[in-house]
Amino acid sequence: MPVKTLIAALRDTPWPLRCASLLGWLGLIALERRLTAPGYCGAWVLERPGGGWDALTGALWLNPPAQWLPSWLLMLLAMMAPLLADPLRQLWLRSLARKRALALAMFCCGYLVPWLVAGLLLHLLGLALLTFSAAPWQAFVVACGVAGLWQAAPQRLRGLQACHRQPRLSPFGWPAALSALRAGLAAGVWCAGACWAWMLPPLLAGPGHLPLMAAIGLWLLLERRRPEGAPPLLSIPKAWRPGGRERPAGGVKGHAAGSP
């Protein structure tokens, strides 16, 4: 059952990652109280939606990266820390004791880089949706539609499968640190590629963005803990995909088992 799987995943998450996620949530709650525009996740200030290019340019000037970056980093810490249980556990077990701290730090730095790029692009996209929408709820509906379409896309399934790959790690010297950095970069690229669309609706959810973030974080954790190669919780059946067709059980290249 999904509930039992989710509870098992939370219990299996190492306590440092649970504490890191909790700190992220507490930081988001504290930061929310200091925002001048608490209706949005971040520090966006839009006088009115649907203002066109001039309004978008003004919103970009009013909301530089330094203004929304703290909330984005806390959002990543809260939602993504539990998803890193398996790769960080593998890194811990496959690293020398005296190199573990450095390897973990290099992995986290590499993992953060793709998400910083994704955060910039997602905030630009969110600002554009808010600016060119007649009402904020329309921007939120579009963001949810994008997330739903990407959830069912075959490309996302390949990204999820890549998240389960175990990288090659060097055990000695600086090659060990560099291999950990490369592993973090690869994990960040695949994780951001698989999850980017689900990070967009909370940016546009208004006052309900924290509960929505929590729900999405649990959904992603449940999906990540599914067996390697399993389809996502929502996916397009192969028979519905362009040129896709289910292979009969035991068949080869579309032919039934035992046929010539």
C-alpha positions in Angstrom: 0.0 0.0 0.0 1.3 3.5 -0.7 0.8 4.6 2.9 2.9 1.7 4.2 5.5 2.4 1.6 5.7 6.0 2.5 5.9 5.3 6.2 8.7 2.8 5.5 10.5 5.3 3.3 10.4 8.0 6.1 11.6 5.5 8.7 14.4 4.4 6.3 15.6 8.0 5.8 18.7 8.6 8.0 18.1 10.9 10.9 20.6 13.6 9.6 18.5 13.9 6.4 15.3 14.0 8.4 16.7 16.8 10.6 17.9 18.7 7.5 14.4 18.5 6.0 12.9 19.7 9.2 15.3 22.6 9.3 14.2 23.5 5.8 10.6 23.5 6.7 11.1 25.6 9.8 13.2 28.0 7.7 10.4 28.3 5.2 7.9 29.0 7.9 10.1 31.6 9.4 10.9 33.2 6.1 7.2 33.3 5.2 6.5 35.6 8.1 9.1 38.1 6.9 8.0 38.3 3.3 6.5 41.5 2.0 4.3 39.5 -0.4 3.4 36.3 1.5 1.0 35.2 -1.2 3.8 33.7 -3.2 6.6 31.3 -2.4 9.6 33.5 -2.7 9.7 37.3 -2.8 7.7 38.1 -5.9 6.0 41.5 -6.1 3.5 42.0 -8.9 1.1 44.9 -8.7 -1.3 43.2 -11.1 -1.3 40.1 -13.3 -1.6 40.4 -17.1 0.7 43.4 -17.4 2.6 42.3 -20.4 6.3 42.7 -21.1 6.7 45.9 -19.2 5.3 44.3 -16.1 7.5 41.3 -16.5 10.6 43.5 -16.8 9.6 45.4 -13.7 9.0 42.2 -11.8 12.5 40.9 -12.8 14.1 44.2 -11.5 12.1 44.0 -8.3 12.9 40.3 -7.7 16.6 39.7 -8.2 18.0 36.2 -7.5 19.4 37.3 -4.1 15.8 38.0 -3.0 14.3 34.6 -3.9 17.4 32.4 -3.5 17.1 31.8 0.3 13.5 30.5 -0.1 14.6 28.3 -3.0 17.5 26.8 -1.1 15.2 26.1 1.9 12.6 24.6 -0.4 15.3 22.2 -1.8 16.5 21.3 1.7 12.9 20.6 2.8 11.8 18.6 -0.2 14.9 17.0 -1.6 16.8 15.9 1.5 14.7 12.7 2.0 15.2 11.8 -1.7 19.0 11.7 -1.2 18.9 8.8 1.3 20.0 6.1 -1.1 22.8 7.9 -3.0 24.3 9.4 0.2 24.1 6.0 1.9 25.9 4.4 -1.1 28.5 7.2 -1.0 29.0 6.7 2.7 29.5 2.9 2.4 31.8 3.1 -0.6 34.1 5.9 0.8 37.1 5.6 3.1 36.3 6.7 6.7 38.7 9.6 6.5 37.3 10.8 3.1 33.6 10.5 3.9 33.0 14.1 5.0 34.8 15.5 2.0 33.0 13.1 -0.4 29.6 14.0 1.1 30.3 17.7 0.9 31.5 17.4 -2.8 28.4 15.4 -3.7 26.1 18.0 -2.1 27.8 20.8 -3.9 27.5 19.0 -7.2 23.9 18.2 -6.6 23.1 21.8 -5.8 24.4 23.2 -9.1 21.8 21.9 -11.5 19.0 22.8 -9.0 20.3 26.4 -8.9 20.1 26.6 -12.6 16.6 25.0 -12.5 15.6 27.5 -9.8 16.5 30.5 -11.9 14.6 29.1 -14.9 11.5 28.1 -12.9 11.3 31.5 -11.2 11.6 33.2 -14.6 8.8 30.9 -15.9 6.7 31.5 -12.9 7.0 35.3 -13.2 6.2 35.1 -16.9 3.0 33.0 -16.1 1.9 35.4 -13.5 2.6 38.4 -15.7 0.8 37.2 -18.8 -2.1 35.5 -17.0 -5.4 37.4 -16.4 -5.5 36.1 -12.8 -3.0 34.3 -10.5 -5.2 31.1 -10.4 -4.8 30.8 -14.2 -1.1 30.7 -13.8 -1.4 28.1 -11.1 -3.7 25.9 -13.3 -1.2 26.1 -16.2 1.7 25.1 -13.8 -0.4 22.1 -12.6 -1.1 21.1 -16.2 2.6 21.3 -17.1 3.4 19.1 -14.0 0.7 16.6 -14.9 1.9 16.3 -18.5 5.6 15.9 -17.5 4.6 13.3 -14.8 3.2 11.1 -17.6 6.0 11.7 -20.1 8.3 8.8 -21.1 11.3 11.1 -20.8 10.6 11.5 -17.1 10.5 7.8 -16.6 14.0 7.6 -18.1 15.1 10.3 -15.7 13.7 8.4 -12.7 15.5 5.3 -13.8 18.7 7.2 -14.1 18.3 8.4 -10.5 18.8 4.8 -9.3 22.1 4.3 -11.1 25.1 3.9 -8.9 28.1 6.0 -10.0 31.7 4.9 -10.2 33.7 6.2 -7.2 37.4 6.4 -6.8 38.5 5.4 -3.2 41.8 7.4 -2.9 43.1 10.9 -3.1 41.6 13.8 -5.0 40.0 11.5 -7.6 37.7 10.3 -4.8 36.5 13.9 -4.2 36.2 14.6 -8.0 34.2 11.4 -8.5 31.9 12.4 -5.7 31.4 15.8 -7.3 30.6 14.2 -10.6 28.2 11.8 -8.9 26.5 14.8 -7.3 26.3 16.6 -10.6 24.8 13.6 -12.3 22.3 13.0 -9.5 21.3 16.7 -9.6 20.8 16.7 -13.3 18.6 13.6 -13.4 16.7 14.6 -10.2 16.0 18.2 -11.5 15.1 16.7 -14.9 12.5 14.4 -13.3 11.1 16.8 -10.7 11.4 20.3 -12.1 7.7 20.5 -13.2 6.5 19.6 -9.7 8.5 22.5 -8.2 6.6 25.0 -10.3 3.0 24.8 -8.8 4.2 25.7 -5.3 5.7 28.8 -6.6 2.3 29.9 -7.8 0.1 28.4 -5.1 -0.3 31.6 -3.1 -1.0 31.1 0.6 -1.4 27.4 0.2 2.1 26.8 -1.1 3.5 25.2 2.0 0.9 22.4 2.3 1.2 21.8 -1.5 5.0 21.6 -1.1 4.6 19.0 1.7 2.1 16.9 -0.4 4.5 17.0 -3.5 7.5 16.2 -1.3 5.7 13.1 0.0 4.6 12.1 -3.5 8.1 12.4 -4.9 9.5 10.4 -1.9 6.9 7.6 -2.5 7.7 7.5 -6.2 11.5 7.5 -5.6 11.2 4.5 -3.3 9.5 2.4 -5.9 11.6 -0.5 -7.3 14.1 0.4 -10.1 12.5 0.2 -13.5 8.9 0.5 -12.1 6.7 3.0 -14.0 5.9 6.3 -12.2 2.7 6.5 -10.2 1.1 8.3 -13.2 2.3 7.4 -16.7 1.1 7.1 -20.2 0.4 3.5 -21.1 2.6 2.2 -23.9 -0.3 1.4 -26.1 -1.3 5.1 -26.0 2.1 6.5 -26.9 2.9 7.4 -30.6 4.1 4.2 -32.2 4.0 2.4 -28.9 2.5 -1.1 -28.5 2.5 -3.5 -25.6 4.6 -6.6 -26.2 2.8 -9.9 -25.5 4.1 -11.8 -22.5 7.0 -14.0 -23.5 7.0 -12.6 -27.0 10.0 -11.3 -29.0 9.8 -8.2 -31.2 6.0 -8.1 -31.0 5.4 -11.9 -31.8 3.8 -14.2 -29.3 5.8 -16.8 -27.6 6.2 -20.0 -29.6 5.2 -18.3 -32.9 7.6 -18.7 -35.9 
